[in-house]
Amino acid sequence: MPAASASDIRGWGDAWNDDTPAEPGQTNRPVMRPASAQPAAAEPETAAKAPRPMPPATQDSVDGDEAEEPVRLTADQIIHDRELGIVTAKGRVEVGQTGRTLIADTLSYNLKHDVMTASGNVTLVEPTGDTMFAEYFEMTGDLKDGVGKELRVLLSDRSRMAAASGIRSGGNRTDFDKAVYTACEPCRNKPDRRPLWEAKAVRITHDQEAQVIEYRDAWLELAGIPVAYTPYLSHPDPTVKRKSGLLAPTMGLSSTLGANITVPYFWAVADNQDVTFSPRFLFPSATATRVNTPATLDDAQDSLLQRVVLAANHRWTGYSGETKTSGSFTQDRHTAETRGHIEAEGRFDLDNTWRAGYQLQRTSDGTYNNLYGYPINSNRPWLTTRPYLEGLGRRNYAMVEAMAFQGLRPTDDDDTSPMVLPHAVFSHQSHPNSRGAYWTVDSDMLAYNRLDGVSARRLSSNVAWNRPFRGKQGDLTDVSVSLRGDGYHSDHLNENRGSATAGRVVPQVAANWRYPFVRDSATMPQIIEPMVMVAASPNGNNPRSIPNEDSLDSELDDVNILRANRKTGLDRVEGGLRGGYGLRWSAHPRRLGYVAAQVAQGWRAHADSTYSERSGFGDNLSDYVARFDYAPTGNISFLNRVRLDKDTAEVRRNETRFSIGSPILRADVSYYRFDTSESENLIFPSRQVVSYTLSSQMTRHWAAQASSASNLSDNGGPLGWTTRLIYSDECFAFVTNFRRSYIHDRDILAGYELTFNVVFRTLGDVPFNVF
């Protein structure tokens, strides 16, 4: 009988054609193939033919014409009862169909009714990677519909489900009755132990087409104790990376804001774009602290926006750029004034050389972000808005930008804040010649304006020739010869007394010399390196007609003490004959880490007003600057940077950091002392701050930390302290913080803050905050 054509094959019945003369028998793992794979003359199942390989499972094979997908069956024994139309397979049974694979100890297939029953260690592997286990399964021949008992499911992200029974429909939906779900992996030593958390439901539905897992009448249990109930709950299945929907709410209680709850909604706009809406609903009460407000909190609240903070976050990622934008606004809960903020940044690659970007930071007032919990640039007391364009070449760099600033301190005045438009820089470094010499060109153009104060335009350019020399004795010398030209036009200079145009030309010669001495040793190699810097340029290059905008800070440290120009920025330059000298020593024990020390001092032939009297360089000789690093092992480290008065050896600046211990128990101490002499304009007062941190990774999952900070200056005191307890494993985590702050800033009050954040992996975060 001629073999059936491929178009005649529709399922198992065609593969096991009753017209094919074959006898039931036992083979060494025979292979069942569709009729198109059979030879023209029918062969018994014992024919030693290689099985036709099953094509790899693809999404197209699942979504396309699945009836054309070949079927493959392998087993230790296959018996075909032609009278009853039943095929029975025993021993290591494996069936492949439409990208799915079924494994069982025993399988029976009724050809007439297209019903398959599998029992004994039944395993069904989906194309998505999900794996289902059961003791008994009854399903159709295409493995799409069926009923199972004692089901267990291992999802592709290692989360798990189990149920007393389940119904499978259409190959993409499974309803589990009396089911439980968890993302916790079984304990290795006690696999039968109850997981840390699990969600139990009367019914759990896994809709693979909609890519969602739904729960009805569900309880969330923690360590076997029910902690939350919901009539309905849903979350994306492991195949979904991003999906629109409600996120876990955030609850809080604050002495200033009162009770509040944030209910975020995530909107997956596209594969490369999403928006998160995070409205915060305020429930003020008489317990909320009021500062200069009406008698009762509710008396001042007449609009909805006084009880709601509207916030959103937008993200976009493209082939050649990305943007992030967040913002919020509300009405003050007491005065009804509109308050809000916006923070945005973006970057776009125009080609292989040029890229453009922007940074936007603005807020309605200086305390809004900290009060409502939207911190921006928390380490600086100002916000920056900056669009820019920059180009990066192998030996060139160019940049054009504009900048605007917003101060957050009570003393800041927007009228005195500069608006920079534009600021442009260009740098070029030539290829070194055969002797190592090379040229550098640096240009800078700056224009800034104020409503109240100095406005100026500046153009600066510097051309330098650089050459390294290596002496016969091993000493190293870097020589630089440069010519710099600056031009200025300023308005409202010297307390609004008028305008001025000024310029300067600064030729300069500088040399840096060092002579490393190396002492090799089997136990502790050492290097001693004396260092000398000498520079010369004309005196008097800082007239009063040139404003000082970017050279206010004149702090001397171990980094800049041996530079030819120790001033920051371009508005002030050092002149005359000057230099510095120092000594650096380092040792590298074979088994004890490293230790290094450095001390240096600057000098100049003629003292002038380049540095103030309090800067540490008011005379011909500067203060001493030193640094000491010590790290004998990975568990101990010590760093000290200090500036000492050259006459009295009094400490003018000190930075000390000390760490000791292993992750099991580690202590960190930091001490900072800042003297008023470090800033010529005396914006920052003298201050001494010490902070302590004690941390411990107690176990694999438990960690704790405690820290405190104090101001040791006159009229100082404690700044605050924080304690933290963390638990984290593969399926569950929580972080709790208890903080005390002693700082009061306008409508931000000193007080306590308690934060408790719970994370159930795959289910989301459930945070609770108390202030």
TORTOR-290451 format. One record per residue (C-alpha): residue in one letter; x, y, z. Coordinates in steps of 0.02 Angstrom, whole numbers. Example, Ala and Ser with C-alpha at 12.3 -4.5 7.8 and 13.67 -1.06 7.14 Angstrom:
BEGIN
R res      X      Y      Z
R   a    615   -225    390
R   s    684    -53    357
//
This chain:
BEGIN
R res      X      Y      Z
R   m      0      0      0
R   p     71    168    -46
R   a    118    282     97
R   a      2    426    139
R   s     56    596     81
R   a    105    733    202
R   s    -61    822    171
R   d   -156    668    232
R   i    -68    663    400
R   r   -168    750    536
R   g   -125    659    696
R   w    -92    497    787
R   g   -226    399    691
R   d   -138    429    526
R   a     29    381    600
R   w    -43    217    665
R   n   -142    175    506
R   d   -244     16    533
R   d   -213    -35    352
R   t    -27    -51    386
R   p     16   -236    415
R   a    112   -237    577
R   e    111   -347    728
R   p    123   -290    907
R   g    289   -331    981
R   q    432   -274   1087
R   t    580   -177   1021
R   n    733    -89   1086
R   r    652     84   1108
R   p    556     84    941
R   v    510    250    863
R   m    336    298    805
R   r    340    412    653
R   p    209    493    542
R   a    159    398    386
R   s    259    511    273
R   a    415    444    357
R   q    367    261    324
R   p    434    167    172
R   a    319    121     28
R   a    302    -57     94
R   a    241    -66    272
R   e    370   -127    396
R   p    347   -201    569
R   e    394    -95    719
R   t    551   -197    742
R   a    627   -126    584
R   a    798    -55    626
R   k    769    117    554
R   a    839    279    623
R   p    701    391    691
R   r    657    547    598
R   p    722    689    707
R   m    591    807    778
R   p    620    989    730
R   p    668   1104    874
R   a    524   1190    960
R   t    499   1368    903
R   q    362   1495    936
R   d    311   1484    753
R   s    283   1297    770
R   v    170   1327    919
R   d     71   1469    842
R   g     64   1403    666
R   d    -19   1250    590
R   e     17   1129    731
R   a    -68    983    643
R   e     78    976    523
R   e    203    957    667
R   p    271    777    670
R   v    242    666    821
R   r    379    564    901
R   l    359    426   1028
R   t    496    326   1110
R   a    476    193   1244
R   d    550     29   1305
R   q    392    -62   1249
R   i    251    -14   1131
R   i     93   -122   1108
R   h    -43    -85    981
R   d   -214   -167   1010
R   r   -292   -147    837
R   e   -459   -217    888
R   l   -485    -88   1025
R   g   -383     47    939
R   i   -271     74   1090
R   v    -83    104   1090
R   t      7     67   1254
R   a    186    121   1291
R   k    284     70   1444
R   g    454    112   1517
R   r    538    279   1490
R   v    399    345   1380
R   e    433    509   1290
R   v    312    597   1172
R   g    352    753   1071
R   q    218    857    986
R   t    202   1042    937
R   g    353   1096   1037
R   r    294   1005   1195
R   t    369    851   1272
R   l    278    725   1383
R   i    374    600   1489
R   a    294    461   1592
R   d    316    282   1654
R   t    158    221   1565
R   l     55    295   1425
R   s   -106    235   1344
R   y   -181    317   1190
R   n   -357    284   1124
R   l   -348    315    937
R   k   -536    320    913
R   h   -572    451   1047
R   d   -403    543   1036
R   v   -379    525   1223
R   m   -212    494   1304
R   t   -182    443   1485
R   a    -12    452   1567
R   s     34    393   1741
R   g    188    373   1847
R   n    309    518   1861
R   v    222    618   1725
R   t    318    769   1662
R   l    257    895   1533
R   v    384   1021   1466
R   e    315   1179   1382
R   p    402   1278   1245
R   t    414   1425   1367
R   g    522   1322   1486
R   d    384   1288   1614
R   t    381   1108   1676
R   m    228   1020   1747
R   f    236    863   1855
R   a     90    749   1899
R   e     49    574   1957
R   y    -90    557   1830
R   f   -134    653   1672
R   e   -273    628   1546
R   m   -261    736   1389
R   t   -291    746   1203
R   g   -164    682   1078
R   d    -99    856   1038
R   l    -58    883   1224
R   k   -166   1039   1228
R   d   -316    989   1335
R   g   -322    878   1485
R   v   -350    845   1668
R   g   -218    807   1798
R   k   -206    760   1982
R   e    -76    804   2113
R   l      4    935   2001
R   r    168   1026   2028
R   v    234   1162   1913
R   l    410   1231   1898
R   l    403   1397   1804
R   s    545   1462   1699
R   d    599   1586   1834
R   r    615   1445   1964
R   s    453   1492   2052
R   r    333   1349   2093
R   m    149   1302   2098
R   a     60   1149   2166
R   a   -124   1095   2160
R   a   -236    950   2203
R   s   -301    948   2024
R   g   -298   1050   1867
R   i   -383   1073   1700
R   r   -284   1116   1543
R   s   -372   1205   1398
R   g   -313   1249   1225
R   g   -131   1220   1268
R   n   -115   1395   1342
R   r   -226   1398   1498
R   t   -220   1294   1655
R   d   -340   1308   1802
R   f   -272   1240   1966
R   d   -393   1197   2107
R   k   -341   1213   2290
R   a   -173   1279   2233
R   v    -21   1361   2311
R   y    115   1472   2235
R   t    287   1523   2298
R   a    450   1591   2229
R   c    553   1509   2368
R   e    664   1364   2322
R   p    654   1207   2430
R   c    776   1193   2574
R   r    921   1082   2522
R   n    930    993   2689
R   k    742    984   2718
R   p    653    992   2549
R   d    486    954   2633
R   r    496   1107   2746
R   r    362   1238   2719
R   p    429   1386   2614
R   l    454   1555   2696
R   w    303   1627   2605
R   e    169   1558   2492
R   a      7   1616   2414
R   k   -138   1495   2435
R   a   -296   1511   2330
R   v   -456   1418   2294
R   r   -407   1431   2111
R   i   -250   1488   2021
R   t   -261   1517   1833
R   h   -106   1524   1724
R   d   -154   1602   1557
R   q     -1   1580   1447
R   e    -80   1675   1302
R   a   -118   1826   1412
R   q     46   1795   1507
R   v    -35   1817   1676
R   i    -60   1716   1836
R   e   -224   1752   1927
R   y   -278   1706   2103
R   r   -456   1697   2172
R   d   -493   1694   2358
R   a   -309   1701   2402
R   w   -216   1706   2567
R   l    -35   1760   2583
R   e     53   1658   2717
R   l    218   1701   2798
R   a    303   1556   2889
R   g    136   1465   2884
R   i     40   1610   2963
R   p    -94   1697   2857
R   v    -51   1883   2848
R   a   -159   1951   2705
R   y   -316   1905   2609
R   t   -377   1963   2440
R   p   -524   1904   2334
R   y   -421   1931   2177
R   l   -237   1950   2138
R   s   -140   1941   1976
R   h     39   1962   1917
R   p    132   1929   1753
R   d    202   1757   1723
R   p    391   1731   1703
R   t    385   1760   1515
R   v    339   1942   1544
R   k    475   2068   1582
R   r    362   2222   1580
R   k    173   2235   1587
R   s     49   2373   1627
R   g    -42   2362   1792
R   l    -52   2416   1972
R   l    104   2397   2079
R   a    112   2364   2265
R   p     56   2516   2366
R   t    168   2609   2487
R   m     94   2657   2655
R   g    163   2787   2773
R   l    133   2885   2931
R   s    220   3050   2959
R   s    218   3178   3097
R   t    214   3315   2965
R   l    116   3236   2821
R   g      3   3124   2924
R   a    -54   2955   2858
R   n    -29   2929   2672
R   i    -33   2794   2540
R   t     47   2788   2367
R   v    -37   2679   2235
R   p     79   2666   2084
R   y     21   2613   1911
R   f    146   2550   1782
R   w    107   2582   1598
R   a    215   2488   1472
R   v    194   2609   1328
R   a    310   2511   1212
R   d    455   2391   1221
R   n    573   2539   1247
R   q    461   2658   1343
R   d    360   2657   1504
R   v    276   2775   1627
R   t    244   2749   1812
R   f    106   2854   1889
R   s    125   2867   2079
R   p    -14   2972   2158
R   r      5   2991   2346
R   f   -154   3014   2446
R   l   -137   3110   2610
R   f   -249   3081   2759
R   p   -202   3220   2880
R   s   -256   3216   3059
R   a   -234   3316   3217
R   t    -74   3219   3253
R   a     14   3298   3103
R   t    138   3431   3159
R   r     99   3606   3099
R   v    219   3751   3080
R   n    141   3925   3068
R   t    -24   3851   3008
R   p   -208   3877   3048
R   a   -281   3808   3207
R   t   -333   3643   3130
R   l   -257   3557   2982
R   d   -423   3527   2895
R   d   -467   3713   2901
R   a   -335   3752   2769
R   q   -378   3609   2652
R   d   -508   3665   2528
R   s   -448   3579   2368
R   l   -415   3401   2314
R   l   -234   3440   2271
R   q   -201   3478   2455
R   r   -237   3295   2490
R   v   -151   3219   2338
R   v     28   3227   2274
R   l     30   3185   2088
R   a    194   3106   2033
R   a    254   3013   1879
R   n    412   2940   1805
R   h    446   2916   1619
R   r    586   2813   1541
R   w    634   2795   1359
R   t    777   2700   1280
R   g    818   2708   1095
R   y    951   2641    980
R   s   1056   2798   1000
R   g    999   2875   1164
R   e    895   2870   1322
R   t    793   2987   1430
R   k    728   2984   1610
R   t    601   3108   1677
R   s    515   3119   1845
R   g    407   3252   1921
R   s    274   3291   2049
R   f    161   3432   2105
R   t     34   3467   2240
R   q    -37   3609   2343
R   d     35   3644   2513
R   r    -70   3557   2645
R   h    -73   3717   2750
R   t    -60   3868   2633
R   a   -129   3794   2470
R   e     24   3859   2376
R   t     74   3755   2224
R   r    231   3653   2255
R   g    321   3526   2146
R   h    480   3471   2060
R   i    548   3403   1897
R   e    706   3304   1864
R   a    756   3247   1690
R   e    909   3190   1597
R   g    941   3128   1422
R   r   1082   3079   1305
R   f   1080   3057   1116
R   d   1222   2991   1008
R   l   1220   3093    849
R   d   1360   2994    766
R   n   1523   2908    816
R   t   1597   3075    872
R   w   1458   3190    930
R   r   1324   3170   1062
R   a   1199   3288   1141
R   g   1114   3285   1309
R   y   1026   3381   1443
R   q   1002   3387   1631
R   l    852   3474   1709
R   q    830   3498   1897
R   r    703   3620   1967
R   t    594   3629   2121
R   s    466   3750   2187
R   d    562   3786   2348
R   g    711   3729   2450
R   t    623   3602   2563
R   y    492   3523   2450
R   n    596   3375   2391
R   n    654   3321   2563
R   l    483   3350   2641
R   y    386   3245   2515
R   g    524   3118   2484
R   y    587   3162   2310
R   p    773   3194   2338
R   i    872   3277   2198
R   n   1060   3298   2204
R   s   1054   3262   2391
R   n   1242   3287   2412
R   r   1239   3469   2351
R   p   1138   3619   2410
R   w   1092   3673   2233
R   l   1009   3608   2076
R   t   1081   3618   1900
R   t   1000   3633   1730
R   r   1121   3596   1588
R   p   1097   3562   1402
R   y   1257   3514   1313
R   l   1338   3455   1152
R   e   1506   3366   1154
R   g   1621   3280   1032
R   l   1752   3150   1076
R   g   1893   3109    957
R   r   2051   3009    980
R   r   2152   3165   1023
R   n   2019   3300   1027
R   y   1877   3348   1141
R   a   1748   3486   1115
R   m   1599   3536   1220
R   v   1467   3673   1219
R   e   1347   3693   1366
R   a   1232   3811   1455
R   m   1198   3808   1643
R   a   1072   3877   1765
R   f   1072   3850   1953
R   q    944   3850   2092
R   g   1002   3866   2272
R   l    913   3768   2409
R   r    984   3854   2564
R   p    886   3990   2656
R   t   1020   4119   2614
R   d   1021   4082   2426
R   d    955   4219   2311
R   d    901   4177   2133
R   d    947   4354   2078
R   t   1130   4324   2120
R   s   1135   4151   2040
R   p   1228   4153   1873
R   m   1155   4101   1706
R   v   1294   4026   1599
R   l   1265   4044   1412
R   p   1372   3980   1333
R   h   1521   3886   1401
R   a   1629   3805   1267
R   v   1792   3709   1282
R   f   1910   3628   1158
R   s   2063   3520   1193
R   h   2188   3442   1075
R   q   2342   3336   1106
R   s   2461   3297    965
R   h   2548   3133    930
R   p   2714   3121   1024
R   n   2869   3126    918
R   s   3013   3002    926
R   r   3078   3083   1086
R   g   2909   3090   1172
R   a   2875   3276   1149
R   y   2697   3329   1110
R   w   2588   3487   1096
R   t   2427   3527   1187
R   v   2298   3661   1148
R   d   2162   3707   1273
R   s   2032   3841   1238
R   d   1887   3902   1345
R   m   1747   4025   1312
R   l   1625   4076   1449
R   a   1484   4202   1464
R   y   1374   4221   1619
R   n   1246   4347   1677
R   r   1158   4390   1841
R   l   1008   4496   1882
R   d   1105   4562   2031
R   g   1294   4551   2028
R   v   1440   4527   1910
R   s   1411   4476   1729
R   a   1559   4438   1617
R   r   1623   4362   1455
R   r   1788   4268   1452
R   l   1897   4196   1315
R   s   2051   4094   1363
R   s   2174   3991   1263
R   n   2332   3898   1314
R   v   2463   3818   1200
R   a   2596   3708   1280
R   w   2744   3604   1228
R   n   2780   3455   1339
R   r   2931   3340   1344
R   p   2976   3201   1467
R   f   3161   3171   1503
R   r   3242   3019   1581
R   g   3411   3049   1664
R   k   3558   2931   1660
R   q   3538   2900   1847
R   g   3354   2852   1829
R   d   3280   3021   1875
R   l   3124   3079   1781
R   t   3089   3259   1727
R   d   2933   3326   1640
R   v   2960   3497   1559
R   s   2820   3609   1498
R   v   2831   3775   1406
R   s   2665   3863   1380
R   l   2587   4027   1324
R   r   2415   4076   1386
R   g   2307   4221   1335
R   d   2145   4279   1422
R   g   2021   4416   1378
R   y   1879   4480   1489
R   h   1735   4601   1479
R   s   1640   4624   1643
R   d   1488   4722   1700
R   h   1439   4775   1876
R   l   1615   4738   1934
R   n   1674   4783   2110
R   e   1504   4814   2191
R   n   1416   4875   2032
R   r   1542   5014   2000
R   g   1545   4993   1813
R   s   1611   4891   1667
R   a   1788   4841   1626
R   t   1885   4759   1486
R   a   2046   4672   1529
R   g   2168   4546   1460
R   r   2328   4457   1503
R   v   2464   4354   1420
R   v   2549   4227   1532
R   p   2705   4137   1469
R   q   2759   3999   1586
R   v   2899   3872   1604
R   a   2877   3726   1725
R   a   2973   3569   1768
R   n   2926   3422   1878
R   w   3072   3314   1938
R   r   3069   3152   2036
R   y   3203   3025   2077
R   p   3135   2856   2133
R   f   3253   2748   2238
R   v   3202   2566   2243
R   r   3256   2444   2377
R   d   3216   2267   2324
R   s   3182   2141   2459
R   a   3112   1967   2472
R   t   2998   2023   2615
R   m   2959   2209   2589
R   p   3012   2305   2432
R   q   3017   2493   2459
R   i   3018   2650   2352
R   i   3079   2821   2412
R   e   3044   2961   2290
R   p   3098   3143   2318
R   m   2996   3265   2212
R   v   3026   3444   2158
R   m   2921   3564   2054
R   v   2984   3731   1987
R   a   2883   3854   1882
R   a   2908   4032   1824
R   s   2790   4161   1748
R   p   2768   4351   1759
R   n   2698   4429   1919
R   g   2539   4531   1931
R   n   2424   4433   1820
R   n   2269   4451   1929
R   p   2209   4633   1917
R   r   2046   4686   1999
R   s   1970   4714   1827
R   i   1965   4525   1805
R   p   1821   4448   1905
R   n   1847   4292   2008
R   e   1707   4169   1973
R   d   1785   3995   1967
R   s   1943   4013   2073
R   l   1868   4051   2243
R   d   1921   3887   2322
R   s   2108   3886   2362
R   e   2126   3728   2462
R   l   2299   3650   2463
R   d   2311   3462   2471
R   d   2426   3318   2426
R   v   2360   3315   2248
R   n   2385   3495   2190
R   i   2533   3549   2297
R   l   2658   3504   2159
R   r   2562   3579   2014
R   a   2625   3732   1922
R   n   2455   3819   1947
R   r   2377   3768   2112
R   k   2221   3874   2089
R   t   2059   3797   2028
R   g   1976   3866   1873
R   l   2046   3997   1754
R   d   2007   4166   1833
R   r   2159   4168   1945
R   v   2336   4114   1899
R   e   2494   4099   2002
R   g   2638   4211   1950
R   g   2822   4234   1985
R   l   2951   4105   2030
R   r   2872   3966   2131
R   g   2877   3781   2163
R   g   2857   3641   2286
R   y   2952   3496   2358
R   g   2905   3336   2442
R   l   2947   3156   2482
R   r   2847   3001   2445
R   w   2879   2831   2522
R   s   2791   2667   2491
R   a   2818   2487   2541
R   h   2736   2329   2477
R   p   2756   2184   2599
R   r   2737   2017   2516
R   r   2594   1962   2629
R   l   2540   2121   2717
R   g   2459   2234   2587
R   y   2541   2404   2568
R   v   2589   2561   2662
R   a   2625   2734   2589
R   a   2663   2908   2654
R   q   2689   3078   2574
R   v   2733   3252   2637
R   a   2754   3411   2535
R   q   2763   3601   2547
R   g   2743   3739   2420
R   w   2848   3897   2403
R   r   2851   4057   2302
R   a   2980   4195   2285
R   h   2856   4340   2304
R   a   2697   4332   2409
R   d   2547   4418   2330
R   s   2357   4418   2342
R   t   2336   4260   2241
R   y   2302   4169   2404
R   s   2220   4245   2557
R   e   2300   4247   2728
R   r   2188   4107   2785
R   s   2216   3993   2636
R   g   2372   3912   2705
R   f   2482   3999   2577
R   g   2483   4180   2629
R   d   2674   4191   2645
R   n   2819   4131   2542
R   l   2799   3955   2613
R   s   2638   3858   2619
R   d   2569   3747   2755
R   y   2626   3567   2758
R   v   2514   3439   2674
R   a   2533   3254   2709
R   r   2449   3089   2673
R   f   2465   2918   2752
R   d   2388   2756   2686
R   y   2399   2590   2773
R   a   2312   2428   2724
R   p   2404   2278   2797
R   t   2262   2160   2752
R   g   2094   2165   2670
R   n   2014   2180   2842
R   i   2107   2337   2899
R   s   2130   2504   2812
R   f   2183   2676   2872
R   l   2190   2841   2778
R   n   2241   3010   2846
R   r   2255   3173   2747
R   v   2307   3326   2845
R   r   2361   3507   2822
R   l   2469   3580   2962
R   d   2509   3761   2996
R   k   2690   3791   2943
R   d   2730   3893   3100
R   t   2628   3814   3240
R   a   2595   3640   3167
R   e   2412   3668   3210
R   v   2291   3560   3111
R   r   2200   3663   2980
R   r   2117   3520   2889
R   n   2104   3337   2931
R   e   2022   3189   2849
R   t   2037   3020   2933
R   r   1955   2855   2888
R   f   1983   2692   2980
R   s   1905   2522   2946
R   i   1933   2358   3035
R   g   1848   2190   3031
R   s   1777   2064   2910
R   p   1601   2054   2839
R   i   1549   1959   2996
R   l   1585   2115   3100
R   r   1659   2275   3031
R   a   1684   2447   3108
R   d   1713   2609   3012
R   v   1760   2778   3085
R   s   1772   2940   2985
R   y   1830   3109   3050
R   y   1828   3272   2953
R   r   1890   3443   3005
R   f   1867   3593   2892
R   d   1940   3762   2937
R   t   1868   3927   2875
R   s   2034   3960   2791
R   e   1994   3831   2660
R   s   1877   3951   2571
R   e   1924   4131   2535
R   n   1744   4193   2535
R   l   1707   4108   2703
R   i   1543   4031   2641
R   f   1570   3874   2744
R   p   1606   3890   2932
R   s   1734   3788   3026
R   r   1669   3615   3064
R   q   1721   3451   3141
R   v   1617   3298   3103
R   v   1641   3119   3160
R   s   1539   2970   3104
R   y   1536   2790   3161
R   t   1470   2637   3071
R   l   1458   2460   3136
R   s   1399   2326   3014
R   s   1381   2138   3019
R   q   1337   2006   2892
R   m   1277   1892   3031
R   t   1224   1747   2921
R   r   1200   1712   2738
R   h   1031   1799   2744
R   w   1040   1918   2894
R   a   1136   2083   2902
R   a   1132   2230   3021
R   q   1205   2405   3024
R   a   1211   2551   3145
R   s   1285   2724   3115
R   s   1290   2894   3197
R   a   1362   3066   3160
R   s   1403   3214   3271
R   n   1464   3392   3248
R   l   1611   3420   3367
R   s   1623   3607   3335
R   d   1570   3738   3461
R   n   1381   3740   3482
R   g   1376   3576   3387
R   g   1299   3414   3441
R   p   1231   3252   3372
R   l   1174   3258   3191
R   g   1080   3094   3192
R   w   1091   2906   3201
R   t   1024   2761   3099
R   t    999   2575   3128
R   r    961   2449   2991
R   l    912   2266   2990
R   i    910   2168   2827
R   y    849   1995   2780
R   s    868   1934   2601
R   d    856   1766   2514
R   e    807   1705   2342
R   c    620   1735   2366
R   f    596   1859   2507
R   a    679   2012   2580
R   f    644   2150   2702
R   v    739   2304   2756
R   t    696   2402   2911
R   n    773   2570   2956
R   f    755   2670   3115
R   r    826   2845   3102
R   r    838   2995   3218
R   s    877   3166   3146
R   y    920   3320   3249
R   i    920   3441   3102
R   h    777   3565   3082
R   d    763   3657   2916
R   r    614   3774   2891
R   d    460   3660   2877
R   i    565   3500   2891
R   l    563   3450   3073
R   a    687   3350   3174
R   g    618   3183   3230
R   y    612   2997   3208
R   e    585   2894   3052
R   l    546   2710   3041
R   t    544   2623   2873
R   f    492   2444   2843
R   n    503   2373   2668
R   v    447   2196   2622
R   v    486   2115   2454
R   f    402   1957   2392
R   r    494   1906   2235
R   t    379   1900   2082
R   l    236   1976   2184
R   g    314   2148   2213
R   d    355   2260   2361
R   v    246   2292   2512
R   p    329   2438   2604
R   f    270   2522   2764
R   n    346   2683   2828
R   v    327   2773   2993
R   f    405   2944   3022
//
